[in-house]
């Protein structure tokens, strides 16, 4: 918003130049974007945040300067004589039908002469980009910028029935505003009307049918308060934004109405002639009660990190218009002025103290953060394991929207019912909540693949939603999708291969680590998987998830040209099978000892069986073992396979010697040979 330095100087007695004033405004949070010299004046372009309508006028800015201790406010003298020979009520009555108008003040000036405004007023208005129209209209604009409250002037001749009615517009009601545009209204709009039709769009713009004209003689001054949300909604819907709506949308001062009307009447009488009728009409729906806030001095120090002198606090808040009504050893009780619509809580008062003290006067310190110990929930432990296993397998976590299109849900499961619909969707593609995480996870996956990432592996931990009665049943899943086939080669030249069995291994590892139990897999025809290429995951006889290769139909829907595999596991379903007890112990400080062994063994032997045998031996000091190589082909007898195992031994209290490690290692070898008919290579 632009403000004139010369105009501002009418309301503040100070020796400060424009540059220093700009510096003060910025320090107080009213950032000056530019200061430009224009026609012998200086113009401030100030970025005033929407929560500070009190600063969107010259008296408000003068108040900010005075509160900083750099001047004294010069309030305009309002002294207008009323003519007792006429009463406002003889000309017009006011009726509030719609209480979205909280207060309405009306005054009448009769016998005016419409003409040009004085040069000084024209220049001041032009300095903020307002074109002069005539003396009466210019005065309402002048008071708006001076005091911050929008006013409107009606030509009394065009008020039918001598009655002003504030009502909601009728459905489809037509109204032509001052800009000559006919607009169609509805009951959400607030209308100023007479006995027959609308004469102004409340808080936004007057009507063409009641505007001030060259032959106007009697003027009705309107000073009112309208519900901010109503004005904002109408202004946005009609794409009609004015200086008036800009203020009303943000919250006007309900207590300044009569003062603003008197100021306008004073100027009209002075520059347009006429007389002011007595007895102001003031219809007040509900009397304003100022908010009372208790400020604790201990909280000021705790929050700002610095003790502020009580004298400074009292002086600052007094200069800003806050009335001190009570005080104690550690508190001050204040009444909030009606123009500070942004101040509701103690923290708001503390913010006022901080900005007037100067943010740059506070030392930079790190806050004291006390983090209490936290016991991990079963869900936390499960998700921690899932994240570890997914990252180990080369997957990246994704976060997608919880809403999708109906077709997204149906392509994953055509039999799905009871979708939760969004009442105000952003678009048709986000009209329902997902019934499977796959429905929305496929979108980032498709983007990765189509942008050339052939190694795309994404997983997401998220919720699904199915309508149940009036509410929605939420269930949390971990879902994963990956491109099927060979991926980038590793450092040793071997290609990384993703298939059904890799996902099966990930699921087994998750289930074992979370529950201590191994899952079973049963072939099943799942709607989103290719026929014969899907399986259900069972744990303790319960269905806990699915995995498989996605069908062509699914891939085509998401415009993916590469085969893909995926799985989905229910978090709560896993937890319901019982959590494995997590035990932690310190790392051993002594060295590990490793041994490798290779065996010729029947191809039909599963590594899981070998693993179970080794575990059953309860070999002391054996902390880990793994299969690191498997080979069949040239040099290996038919029906046989060569496997290589790595064994790791470590003690917690000493360094193991070779002899005892060899004995333990030989025991393992002997058991494998006897149990599986293996041959040591």
C-alpha positions, -999 to 999 in steps of 0.1 A, spaced: 0 0 0 13 35 -8 13 63 17 24 100 13 50 115 36 33 149 35 -1 134 43 14 114 72 30 146 86 -5 160 92 -10 134 120 24 131 137 46 158 153 81 146 146 114 158 132 121 125 115 127 124 78 111 98 54 142 75 55 142 72 93 104 67 93 108 39 67 135 23 90 111 24 120 82 9 101 104 -20 89 118 -26 124 82 -29 137 71 -54 111 55 -29 86 81 -36 59 88 -7 35 94 -22 1 103 11 -14 106 48 -7 102 70 -39 104 107 -43 74 118 -64 62 154 -73 80 170 -43 68 143 -19 80 110 -7 58 79 -11 62 48 11 52 14 -4 45 -5 28 39 -43 30 12 -44 57 2 -79 67 -35 -89 65 -37 -91 103 -30 -54 107 -59 -35 93 -53 -9 121 -21 2 102 -38 6 68 -44 44 74 -25 75 83 -36 77 120 -26 41 124 9 47 110 12 78 132 3 57 162 32 33 153 57 62 152 45 77 184 46 43 202 83 41 193 89 74 211 96 94 180 67 118 180 33 129 191 0 120 174 -19 150 160 -55 139 160 -79 159 137 -102 182 156 -138 171 150 -161 199 159 -193 201 138 -224 220 147 -257 203 142 -289 221 130 -316 214 156 -343 225 131 -340 191 114 -334 156 126 -318 127 108 -349 106 116 -371 130 97 -352 120 65 -345 83 70 -349 53 92 -326 23 95 -335 -14 99 -310 -43 102 -327 -75 90 -295 -95 86 -272 -94 116 -241 -99 95 -243 -61 98 -233 -56 134 -238 -18 135 -251 9 112 -246 47 117 -264 72 95 -261 110 93 -278 135 70 -263 167 56 -288 188 37 -283 217 13 -249 207 0 -234 220 -33 -215 194 -53 -183 207 -68 -146 202 -70 -125 194 -39 -99 218 -26 -65 214 -42 -48 201 -11 -72 172 -8 -70 164 -45 -32 163 -43 -32 141 -12 -56 116 -28 -36 115 -60 -5 107 -40 -20 73 -32 -35 68 -67 -71 80 -61 -88 101 -88 -108 131 -76 -145 128 -84 -163 156 -64 -161 171 -30 -185 147 -12 -171 115 -27 -135 127 -22 -142 134 15 -154 98 21 -122 86 4 -101 110 24 -116 98 57 -110 62 47 -73 68 43 -71 92 73 -90 71 99 -91 37 82 -129 33 81 -148 30 48 -178 53 44 -205 57 17 -226 87 7 -261 83 -8 -282 109 -27 -312 112 -4 -336 117 -34 -331 81 -45 -338 64 -12 -373 50 -17 -397 51 13 -372 71 34 -359 37 47 -326 20 47 -327 -18 52 -297 -40 56 -307 -75 43 -294 -105 25 -298 -104 -13 -325 -126 -29 -315 -155 -51 -309 -142 -86 -314 -105 -76 -299 -81 -101 -279 -51 -89 -259 -25 -109 -229 -11 -91 -212 22 -95 -189 8 -122 -220 3 -144 -218 -35 -142 -250 -54 -135 -243 -83 -111 -264 -113 -101 -265 -118 -63 -275 -146 -40 -284 -149 -3 -248 -151 8 -244 -114 -3 -253 -86 20 -272 -57 5 -281 -21 15 -316 -16 3 -344 9 5 -381 1 6 -381 -12 -30 -346 -23 -42 -309 -25 -34 -289 7 -33 -254 -6 -23 -235 -38 -21 -226 -38 16 -189 -30 23 -179 -32 -13 -194 -6 -37 -224 17 -39 -252 14 -65 -255 34 -97 -291 42 -87 -282 62 -56 -248 78 -64 -239 114 -57 -246 135 -88 -239 171 -98 -274 182 -87 -274 163 -53 -284 186 -24 -291 162 5 -266 135 14 -270 105 37 -237 94 52 -233 56 59 -208 44 85 -213 7 92 -196 -26 103 -200 -58 83 -189 -93 90 -154 -98 74 -161 -133 61 -192 -122 43 -175 -93 25 -145 -115 16 -168 -142 1 -188 -117 -20 -158 -98 -31 -141 -130 -43 -172 -145 -59 -179 -113 -79 -142 -105 -85 -150 -70 -72 -122 -57 -50 -122 -21 -37 -104 0 -10 -136 -5 11 -138 -43 7 -100 -45 14 -105 -30 49 -138 -48 58 -124 -82 48 -97 -78 73 -118 -65 102 -129 -29 107 -131 -9 140 -167 -12 152 -162 16 177 -150 43 153 -182 44 132 -198 76 147 -164 94 149 -157 86 112 -192 98 102 -188 130 122 -154 137 105 -170 132 71 -199 155 80 -176 182 93 -156 182 60 -187 181 38 -202 211 57 -168 229 53 -162 222 17 -196 215 2 -218 237 24 -251 227 39 -261 219 74 -258 187 95 -291 174 109 -292 165 146 -297 131 163 -274 105 147 -290 72 139 -270 44 154 -284 9 153 -261 -14 173 -270 -51 171 -248 -62 200 -227 -37 220 -190 -43 217 -172 -55 248 -134 -50 247 -113 -81 252 -95 -84 285 -61 -100 286 -38 -108 315 -1 -103 308 23 -123 331 56 -105 334 73 -139 340 60 -151 307 74 -121 289 109 -129 302 105 -167 295 93 -163 259 115 -134 249 145 -147 267 152 -112 282 137 -92 311 119 -61 298 115 -32 322 79 -29 335 80 8 328 88 2 291 60 -24 289 34 0 304 44 30 283 46 10 250 12 -7 255 -4 26 265 9 44 234 -5 16 213 -39 21 228 -41 -7 254 -58 4 286 -43 -9 319 -72 -18 342 -55 -39 369 -20 -50 380 -3 -73 406 31 -85 414 35 -105 383 7 -95 360 -9 -66 342 -45 -67 330 -52 -48 297 -83 -40 276 -77 -44 239 -86 -14 217 -114 -21 192 -91 -14 162 -66 -42 172 -87 -71 158 -55 -92 157 -49 -92 195 -67 -121 213 -42 -137 237 -13 -130 260 12 -141 234 -2 -113 211 7 -87 238 41 -102 242 46 -99 204 37 -62 206 63 -56 233 89 -75 213 84 -56 181 84 -22 198 115 -31 218 132 -40 185 139 -75 174 175 -65 167 179 -57 204 175 -94 214 206 -115 216 207 -146 195 205 -176 218 196 -213 213 164 -223 231 166 -247 260 150 -279 248 143 -306 273 135 -339 255 118 -364 278 125 -401 272 100 -417 250 89 -453 250 84 -466 215 50 -479 207 44 -513 190 36 -493 158 68 -473 161 89 -504 165 72 -521 135 76 -491 112 113 -487 123 119 -523 112 100 -518 79 120 -487 71 153 -504 77 144 -534 56 130 -514 27 161 -491 26 184 -522 28 166 -536 -3 172 -504 -22 137 -488 -20 131 -451 -16 102 -439 6 74 -419 -11 46 -399 2 16 -396 -20 -19 -381 -17 -45 -401 3 -71 -392 -24 -74 -405 -59 -100 -410 -86 -127 -437 -85 -111 -454 -115 -78 -456 -96 -95 -476 -68 -114 -497 -93 -84 -507 -114 -67 -520 -83 -98 -538 -71 -129 -538 -94 -150 -552 -65 -143 -523 -41 -173 -507 -26 -181 -480 -1 -155 -454 -13 -152 -423 9 -161 -394 -14 -147 -359 -10 -174 -332 -7 -152 -305 -22 -125 -323 -43 -96 -303 -59 -103 -322 -91 -120 -353 -105 -87 -372 -101 -89 -365 -64 -126 -371 -57 -124 -402 -33 -101 -415 -6 -79 -444 -17 -89 -480 -7 -53 -493 -15 -20 -474 -12 -12 -488 -46 -39 -465 -61 -19 -433 -54 16 -447 -50 16 -457 -87 16 -420 -97 51 -411 -84 63 -446 -96 50 -440 -131 66 -405 -132 100 -420 -122 98 -448 -148 86 -425 -176 114 -400 -168 140 -428 -174 145 -442 -140 145 -479 -148 157 -487 -113 125 -473 -97 117 -489 -64 93 -470 -42 75 -478 -9 50 -459 12 36 -463 47 1 -449 45 -35 -453 53 -65 -466 33 -101 -456 38 -133 -476 34 -167 -461 43 -183 -478 73 -217 -464 84 -212 -426 87 -175 -428 94 -145 -443 75 -125 -473 85 -88 -465 84 -61 -491 80 -23 -486 77 -2 -505 52 33 -506 38 31 -508 1 60 -512 -24 63 -512 -62 95 -519 -83 103 -524 -119 106 -562 -127 139 -575 -141 175 -566 -143 186 -532 -128 219 -513 -127 250 -534 -123 268 -534 -90 305 -527 -84 313 -563 -91 296 -563 -125 266 -583 -114 232 -570 -124 207 -564 -96 176 -584 -102 141 -576 -89 114 -602 -90 87 -619 -70 112 -637 -49 131 -606 -38 99 -591 -25 91 -625 -8 125 -623 9 118 -587 21 84 -598 35 100 -628 53 126 -606 69 100 -580 80 78 -607 95 107 -625 113 121 -593 127 87 -579 138 70 -611 151 97 -637 152 76 -659 129 80 -669 93 51 -661 70 34 -686 46 26 -678 10 -5 -691 -9 -11 -686 -46 -41 -664 -52 -57 -645 -81 -56 -610 -68 -74 -584 -90 -44 -561 -97 -20 -590 -104 -15 -612 -134 -34 -644 -133 -12 -671 -115 13 -645 -104 -1 -633 -71 1 -646 -36 -15 -639 -2 8 -635 28 -3 -655 59 9 -652 95 -6 -674 122 -33 -683 97 -43 -646 92 -41 -627 59 -16 -599 65 -8 -589 29 -4 -597 -8 24 -597 -34 27 -603 -71 33 -591 -106 10 -563 -117 -14 -569 -146 -12 -552 -180 -45 -535 -172 -30 -518 -141 2 -508 -159 -18 -494 -189 -40 -474 -166 -10 -456 -151 8 -454 -185 37 -476 -176 55 -496 -203 76 -518 -181 66 -549 -160 63 -542 -122 60 -562 -90 47 -551 -56 35 -560 -22 12 -546 5 14 -555 43 -10 -544 70 8 -528 99 -19 -536 125 -23 -571 111 14 -577 117 12 -563 152 -18 -585 160 3 -616 155 24 -606 185 56 -585 186 90 -602 190 108 -590 221 135 -565 212 166 -569 232 197 -547 229 232 -552 243 264 -534 239 287 -542 210 317 -564 217 350 -547 219 369 -578 208 377 -588 172 355 -610 150 369 -643 135 355 -655 101 355 -688 84 343 -697 49 332 -732 37 320 -745 3 297 -775 -2 284 -797 -30 248 -804 -21 216 -816 -37 199 -788 -57 166 -796 -39 179 -786 -5 167 -752 6 189 -727 24 162 -722 49 166 -758 60 203 -754 63 198 -722 83 174 -740 108 199 -768 113 228 -744 121 206 -724 145 195 -757 163 232 -764 172 234 -733 194 270 -729 186 287 -706 212 302 -674 199 285 -678 164 270 -643 159 262 -645 122 263 -667 91 252 -662 55 251 -677 21 274 -655 -1 278 -677 -33 257 -702 -52 270 -719 -84 258 -746 -108 271 -755 -142 304 -765 -156 324 -786 -132 294 -793 -110 277 -827 -112 241 -828 -125 215 -823 -98 241 -807 -75 249 -771 -66 279 -755 -50 272 -732 -21 296 -711 0 288 -701 35 305 -674 57 305 -679 95 314 -651 120 325 -658 156 330 -633 184 332 -633 222 321 -605 244 348 -608 270 380 -619 252 397 -626 219 389 -660 205 419 -682 195 421 -702 162 419 -736 178 386 -731 195 371 -714 164 382 -743 143 365 -768 166 332 -749 165 335 -745 127 342 -782 122 311 -791 143 289 -771 119 305 -787 88 300 -822 102 263 -815 109 257 -801 74 274 -832 58 254 -857 79 220 -840 76 221 -831 39 246 -856 24 268 -826 15 304 -829 4 330 -804 16 348 -788 -13 
